[in-house]
Amino acid sequence: PCSSPIFSVLAESNAEWRTAFLLKPIAVRILHLIDSFGLYGAEKVVLNLVQQQQRRGWHSVLGSIGGQADVWRPYELAAVEEGVAVKKFPMRRGFNIVGGIRIARYAREQGFQLFHSHGYKGNIIVGLLPRFLRRLPFLTTLHGWRPPHRLSLWVMQYVEQFSIRRADRVAVVHPELTNHARLARLSNRICVIRNGIPDPPPLPKTVLD
């Protein structure tokens, strides 16, 4: 399960999917969720993950939470340049139950099979939705936590603890995170999958000389 949390989540949640996958390869439909204002390490890892899934013939879409409909963030622009499909979900800051319902409705209407959240905003919005509204299985990747220098960030991280407990699988990018106090009740659902981004192309021989 730790080598393929996506498959384990889908197989446990849908007996028909499990049987079909044993018979032939299936194009998985995944809605990735992220909220960020930059293009840093975590965002690049997510973009690379979506690209690799697309090369396998999967239908993976980058769902961008928050922001404005007419303002494109750096990672959204990078995704479009790389041929990654982007679906924007503009909404106000903070916990937004209406926004979460809208995301869940979009996922059902488009035939997605899995939510894959990357960050506390997606964890909270999707994780705290009642299962009868969310319906789809929920996988989250945790890259760690920043020290809460602001009260609002402390509150968000506190609420995130409860939303993560509702995830079907939790992938952490470093083994030390498995011992974090916030994940103490999730030992049977945690997988360690290290971050990975493509190696840069080799330098031309003229540069090496």
MOVEN-V787926 format. One record per pair of residues at least 6 apart in sequence whose C-alpha atoms are under 6 Angstrom apart, sorted by sequence separation. I is the first residue (numbers start at 1). J is the second residue. D is the distance in Angstrom with one decimal. If there is no record, write none. Layout:
I:J:D ; I:J:D
//
This chain:
117:123:6.0 ; 148:154:5.0 ; 1:8:5.6 ; 11:18:4.6 ; 50:60:6.0 ; 170:189:6.0 ; 171:190:5.7 ; 173:192:5.8 ; 169:189:5.0 ; 170:190:4.8 ; 171:191:4.7 ; 172:192:5.0 ; 173:193:5.1 ; 174:194:5.9 ; 69:90:5.7 ; 171:192:5.6 ; 173:194:4.3 ; 68:90:5.2 ; 114:136:5.6 ; 173:195:5.7 ; 63:86:6.0 ; 66:89:6.0 ; 67:90:5.3 ; 114:137:5.3 ; 115:138:4.8 ; 116:139:4.8 ; 117:140:4.6 ; 118:141:5.4 ; 61:85:5.2 ; 62:86:4.8 ; 63:87:4.8 ; 64:88:4.8 ; 65:89:4.9 ; 66:90:4.5 ; 116:140:5.4 ; 61:86:5.9 ; 63:88:5.9 ; 64:89:5.8 ; 66:91:4.7 ; 100:125:5.2 ; 139:167:5.8 ; 31:60:6.0 ; 35:64:5.8 ; 138:167:5.2 ; 139:168:5.8 ; 141:170:5.9 ; 27:57:5.9 ; 28:58:5.0 ; 29:59:4.7 ; 30:60:4.8 ; 31:61:5.2 ; 32:62:4.9 ; 33:63:4.7 ; 34:64:5.4 ; 35:65:5.0 ; 104:134:5.5 ; 138:168:5.4 ; 139:169:4.9 ; 140:170:5.1 ; 141:171:4.6 ; 142:172:4.9 ; 143:173:5.7 ; 27:58:4.6 ; 29:60:5.7 ; 32:63:5.5 ; 33:64:6.0 ; 34:65:6.0 ; 139:170:6.0 ; 141:172:5.7 ; 39:74:5.8 ; 128:163:5.3 ; 38:74:5.5 ; 39:75:5.1 ; 124:160:5.5 ; 127:163:4.5 ; 124:163:5.4 ; 127:166:5.8 ; 30:112:5.6 ; 29:112:4.8 ; 30:113:6.0 ; 29:113:5.4 ; 30:114:5.0 ; 31:115:5.2 ; 32:116:4.7 ; 33:117:4.7 ; 34:118:5.2 ; 32:117:5.7 ; 33:118:6.0 ; 33:122:5.7 ; 45:197:5.7 ; 2:191:4.6
//
